[in-house]
Amino acid sequence: MTTGSSSNGDAWHHAVTRIDDWFADRDWAPFDYQRELWAAHRDGDSGLVHAPTGTGKTYAVWFAVLLEWMAEQIAAGRDLDAYDELPTPPLSVLWITPLRALSHNTVDALQRACRELRLPWRIEGRTGDTSYRKKKGQLSDPPSALITTPESLSILLSYPDTKEHLQNLRMVVVDEWHELMGSKRGVQAELGIARLRRWNQNLRTWGLSATIGNMEEARDTLLGEEEADGRLITADIEKDIQIDALLPEDVHRFPWAGNLGLQMLDHVLEELETVDSALVFTNTRAQAEQWYRAILDARGEWAGYIALHYGSLSRKQREVVEDGLANGRLRCVVCTSTLDLGVDFTPVDRVFQVGSPKGVARLLQRAGRSGHQPGATSRVTGVPSHSLQLVEYAAARDAMQANDIEARRPVPKPIDLLVQHVITIAVGSGFFPNELYEEVVSAYSYRNLKRAEFDWAVRCASTGGSALKAYEKYHRIEKYDGDLDTYRGMYVGTSDRLARRHRMMIGTITSDSSVEVRYKNGRTIGQVEETFISRLKHGDTFNFAGKTLEFLRIEDMKAVVRKAKRRPDGVVPRWLGGRLPLSNQLSTWIRRRLDEAADGTFRGPEMSQVRSLLELQSKWSIVPTHADFLVERVQSSEGFHLFMYPFAGRPVHQGLASLLAYRMAEDVSITFTMSYNDYGFELLSPEPAPLRDAIAGGLFDTDNLSREIEASLNESEMSRRQFREIARVAGLVFTGYPGQPKSIGKIQASSGLIFDVLEEYEADNPLLEQARREVRERQLEEDRLRDALDRIRDARLHVIDVPRMTPLAFPIYIDRLRDRISSESLAQRVRRMQEELEEAALREGEA
Amino acid sequence: MPTFRLPPSTEDVELDLLPGRAAFWRDRKTLLVADVHVGKDATFRAEAVPLPLGSTDSDLERLSDLIRQTGAERLLVLGDLYHARAGMTDGTLSALRAWRADHQSLEIVLVRGNHDRDAGLSPSNLEITEHDGPLVEGPFCFRHDPGSSDDGYVVCGHLHPGVVLRGNGGQRERLACFHANPSRLVLPAFSEFTGLHILHPEPGDRVAVVAGTDVIALPVDTVESASP
């Protein structure tokens, strides 16, 4: 809608006055960027807003749509004070949030504003947490705004009558877009929005984002090709952020102490004593469990005042914690990224980050949870889990001061998700291929999708994978071939049963097969991964949700537990899923700090503290500057270790490690296992590696790079591992679900097995190619790998034999995530392992 | 062809354990396999999972190779020859018939397993003798699942046994295996389109892993223990 006539203009100003009054009642005033957004929305624009946490992004978009509606009512001669006479708006706003944990906060915040403005808008959530009954009610009597997640939107699109309910939308909002973008769930949102755009001519799309390094690309990804001239609205609000760190007393013994960071517990407790409220962020859920337990063990009197919060806990548990933070009852919450985000922004006094900050943007966002009053300083304090992390905090501060924030890259045309979407739309309203292709390529991530790729996805869902031959008896969707001319040629679902199964599977992009954990009385505690539960025996105890639980049995796909009477066996569930790599930005700034250190310069408290450790590194080996390439050799009871330090980030190291292992294994029969962190990687072999010969033979060359990367990839298990997610998304493997029919059991196979079958009998399957591409582009980043090799060849090579693992080596050693490259046959390897084991047993016998 | 002998109990009878995931009873020229899961790929397709054709054909081909190599006159299947009724498609049945035609003189005996019961009886033109219960022959009691028996040393399948080996340098291998204890021998699943059930052998057990072209016997205490 545009403001053509002056009476419309008057109505608009009248509406704005009411919003201004609402702000004034709270002693606030709208920020300039909020007014800018309201006008942009009124003028029919879409765009992306970025503003620091706690500066009213939510209300910026929400009031835009309320203002528009209020102005329409005034222009139609209605009295905004006559509540009963105002029409109830149809479903006008769809609000997409990355975490279902956030949805109910959002519902509350949006509903509160409407109540206070006395507007007859009803806001409801629709996520995996919403009951079946409520979801059904939502379709017969839709609310004015629906808060949902990308997968719940996708599920909505899989119902035939959804179009009816979603064709009066004015606005679709994507909250925390920086979180979603760069993931397949973000692409799922893009596809959903592309469809909504077709159904609603007047739809405007607004994204909310924290600051990232590529805001323009983030905007374009959200809006798709059709709206290339979307707006980028920036809040001109400066915020002071302080990054500091807790300093361990003894940095020497420190890196050997394990990687939990619990050695710093006393320091953290001391700090917690001095504040009323604090958030302790950890990088993994397992770490959160362990920190929560440790704090409670040390300060029993805090029971009831500290809590645990992460995504796998039940909604109820999370709500209790969020309420406790809001009303000030809790003094400390140990949490993961679930509390990075959130509209119902509850400020705390202090924020701690246990372990590596991983990225600048993320650390700043976490810092933003403290000191949100205007003019106040936000502060985040690093809690190192090994000494070198002190360098990371210093580097993060450097990056922040240089305003060097990470970019997030959109996912390039994932075929697995396309297969899923094709089925979703077929069982929903059905599709004609030409139309759906147009729609799909209007989404940014698929803008380069070839027609042949689209056609393959349709074929994969309809007749099977192969172009030449349809599979016998096989089809998930089919071409309508009935009597109604209008529908002939349209792809539709084949059966209600398969449609139901498809809906059950849509939500599984991120969740690895997970199992609900509940007490005998049926009360749900949360979810853990099936692989963890499958290893438990009756009577085993484990820590979960801050409690010690005893495993009883699996029942209807649920793990039944009771509170344990004894102490746990020390087992904490592990959740799979990618480990976050250190960002490029942060690695660059770390290298600069190390260059200084190699030069004898140690600026700031963190560097001063880590000085003696880096001096030890110099003594045993060297501190490599950006002009050096360091290789350390060390022998242990495990075998012969090679440590190399390109400082190129974990993904590149993973690729480099397999490439170099592959090249060294070409001429001699040898097996390597590999581990890597963000600084470097380790190649471990039972016999010494032929390093010198390999270097002379071109170990670091970039010739044949693509081919050899491909070859080393196939050797290692990376593509196979990457295929896990792809197989799930494309509907090739089934996670069990409650009430599943018996027939599902007969078609359950691991993604690894499916991978093997495809490789053997349909090697050109695009899903396999996608797995390799994802590894190549998203994990290994061939371009960066080439750069790294070029840098290595230009650098001074230092091969140093060290008596034991150096301060740089040790974190890699303990952070192991191993892959293997081998030129021995399987039988050779097994025989050797067998001999080794027997020898060891013999030695023990003699001792 | 490398073989490894694992004599059952005290009887002076030997079975050759073959790297093709099968055993050969030389005295009776009988090839023993378990868990062939014919038509598993077709079952997936019938349930709308797009898997390519090929794994059933390949399994049948491997079976033919073993029959030729051993000179077996009889094939004894220890259950789960078929995967499921949904997988008994025209394609599966014609592959089976063609395979049978290649081995006309071969006697085939099936001790039915849980999957066979779902799939129904073998088509009559395949000429397969089926037994519902255990089959006692010589010192052996052949069955599908590893129950106990007073009638002889049990040879069975059903479990899809596998072990995890660990070596120096953090190396790790998951391998299909033969698993024997004083009262029974469990064969590895014959089909390559099957997963592994990882075992944690007890003292006194014997384990032989299938490693490429070899079957290799392992001391039990080298196999990964049961702790998670």
Interface residues (C-beta under 8 A of the other chain):
Chain A: C460 A461 G464 G465 S466 K469 Y471 E472 K473 Y474 H475 R476 T494 L498 R535 L536 V571 E638 G639 T671 F672 T673 S675 L684 S685 P686 G731 L732 S743 I744 K746 I747 A749 S750 L753 I754 D756 V757 L758 E760 Y761 E762 N765 R816 R818 R820 S825 L826 A827 R829 V830 R831 R832 M833 Q834 E836 L837 E838 A841
Chain B: D41 A42 T43 F44 R45 A46 E47 A48 V49 P50 L51 P52 L53 G54 S55 S58 H83 A84 A86 T89 D90 G91 D118 L165 R166 G167 N168 G169 G170 Q171 R172 E173 L175 E192 F193 T194 G195 V209 A211 G212 T213 D214 I216 L218 P219 D221 T222 P228
